[in-house]
């Protein structure tokens, strides 16, 4: 059984990895079926997601950041509805201290920060004081221009060194190492080859000392490999997630919870026989 310590409880699963169901509280997601608010959240809970990852600020290539007010107006009502239905752990996809603080006050459990706590100098201190885990992701530049920055000397080493630096910063803020999750940022300032290298080696990032989250679901690199549109990338997603988990990933962030849960259940059954 996998375990991960949250603020006031232990997240557990008998699957091969934790499944985080994606709920976009905005209308700017790259895949329209992830825009569903509470009805989508309820379905993902019923499909046995281990946690929900909720965001209101799109980070797809070419997108633009939104205001704190707009973010909160989308997130808070949704969290309240979810909390009336379930105590499922919730991670909040935000870069802003005031947003994560308001969400934690409503019952959220984890910060998922695509800027790895670079964009808001107060966010690390708050997370340490609140005792919540953090997900630190690698990217370059902002989403509207990030695909102009896909050149690396050695993508694995460059991503790893960046994550080491952000882990060090998080610890300096007072965040316990046991509450840090890392994400190589697939699709964020990476070309096809870079994405594939990171999927292949993600479990080895940072000496395999920290849980790794893989957010691969229906992303464009899968379309580059298969020639499929976003609506037809489920099989590619399952293949990439399965490979990641077999090679050390502890979390997968997905749109298709039911199919992912079944895939990981079969993997666990085979592994544990």
Secondary structure in CASP SS format (residue, H / E / C, confidence):
PFRMAT SS
TARGET T0000
AUTHOR 0000-0000-0000
METHOD secondary structure of the structure
MODEL  1
X C 1.00
X E 1.00
X E 1.00
X E 1.00
X E 1.00
X C 1.00
X C 1.00
X C 1.00
X C 1.00
X E 1.00
X E 1.00
X E 1.00
X E 1.00
X C 1.00
X C 1.00
X C 1.00
X C 1.00
X E 1.00
X E 1.00
X E 1.00
X E 1.00
X E 1.00
X E 1.00
X E 1.00
X C 1.00
X C 1.00
X C 1.00
X C 1.00
X C 1.00
X C 1.00
X C 1.00
X H 1.00
X H 1.00
X H 1.00
X E 1.00
X C 1.00
X H 1.00
X H 1.00
X H 1.00
X H 1.00
X H 1.00
X H 1.00
X H 1.00
X H 1.00
X H 1.00
X H 1.00
X C 1.00
X C 1.00
X C 1.00
X C 1.00
X E 1.00
X E 1.00
X E 1.00
X E 1.00
X E 1.00
X C 1.00
X C 1.00
X C 1.00
X C 1.00
X C 1.00
X C 1.00
X C 1.00
X C 1.00
X C 1.00
X C 1.00
X C 1.00
X C 1.00
X H 1.00
X H 1.00
X H 1.00
X H 1.00
X H 1.00
X H 1.00
X H 1.00
X H 1.00
X H 1.00
X H 1.00
X H 1.00
X H 1.00
X H 1.00
X H 1.00
X H 1.00
X H 1.00
X H 1.00
X H 1.00
X C 1.00
X C 1.00
X C 1.00
X E 1.00
X E 1.00
X E 1.00
X E 1.00
X E 1.00
X C 1.00
X C 1.00
X C 1.00
X H 1.00
X H 1.00
X H 1.00
X H 1.00
X H 1.00
X H 1.00
X H 1.00
X H 1.00
X H 1.00
X C 1.00
X C 1.00
X C 1.00
X C 1.00
X E 1.00
X E 1.00
X E 1.00
X E 1.00
X C 1.00
X C 1.00
X C 1.00
X C 1.00
X C 1.00
X C 1.00
X C 1.00
X C 1.00
X C 1.00
X H 1.00
X H 1.00
X H 1.00
X H 1.00
X H 1.00
X H 1.00
X H 1.00
X H 1.00
X C 1.00
X C 1.00
X E 1.00
X E 1.00
X E 1.00
X E 1.00
X E 1.00
X C 1.00
X C 1.00
X C 1.00
X C 1.00
X C 1.00
X C 1.00
X C 1.00
X C 1.00
X H 1.00
X H 1.00
X H 1.00
X C 1.00
X C 1.00
X C 1.00
X C 1.00
X C 1.00
X C 1.00
X H 1.00
X H 1.00
X H 1.00
X H 1.00
X H 1.00
X H 1.00
X H 1.00
X H 1.00
X H 1.00
X H 1.00
X H 1.00
X H 1.00
X H 1.00
X H 1.00
X H 1.00
X H 1.00
X H 1.00
X H 1.00
X H 1.00
X C 1.00
X C 1.00
X C 1.00
X H 1.00
X H 1.00
X H 1.00
X E 1.00
X E 1.00
X E 1.00
X E 1.00
X C 1.00
X C 1.00
X C 1.00
X C 1.00
X C 1.00
X C 1.00
X C 1.00
X C 1.00
X H 1.00
X H 1.00
X H 1.00
X H 1.00
X H 1.00
X H 1.00
X H 1.00
X H 1.00
X H 1.00
X H 1.00
X H 1.00
X H 1.00
X H 1.00
X H 1.00
X H 1.00
X H 1.00
X H 1.00
X C 1.00
X C 1.00
X E 1.00
X E 1.00
X E 1.00
X E 1.00
X C 1.00
X C 1.00
X C 1.00
X C 1.00
X C 1.00
X H 1.00
X H 1.00
X H 1.00
X H 1.00
X H 1.00
X H 1.00
X H 1.00
X C 1.00
X C 1.00
X C 1.00
X H 1.00
X H 1.00
X H 1.00
X C 1.00
X H 1.00
X H 1.00
X H 1.00
X H 1.00
X H 1.00
X H 1.00
X H 1.00
X H 1.00
X H 1.00
X H 1.00
X H 1.00
X H 1.00
X H 1.00
X C 1.00
X C 1.00
X C 1.00
X C 1.00
X E 1.00
X E 1.00
X E 1.00
X E 1.00
X C 1.00
X C 1.00
X H 1.00
X H 1.00
X H 1.00
X H 1.00
X H 1.00
X H 1.00
X H 1.00
X H 1.00
X H 1.00
X H 1.00
X H 1.00
X H 1.00
X H 1.00
X H 1.00
X H 1.00
X H 1.00
X C 1.00
END
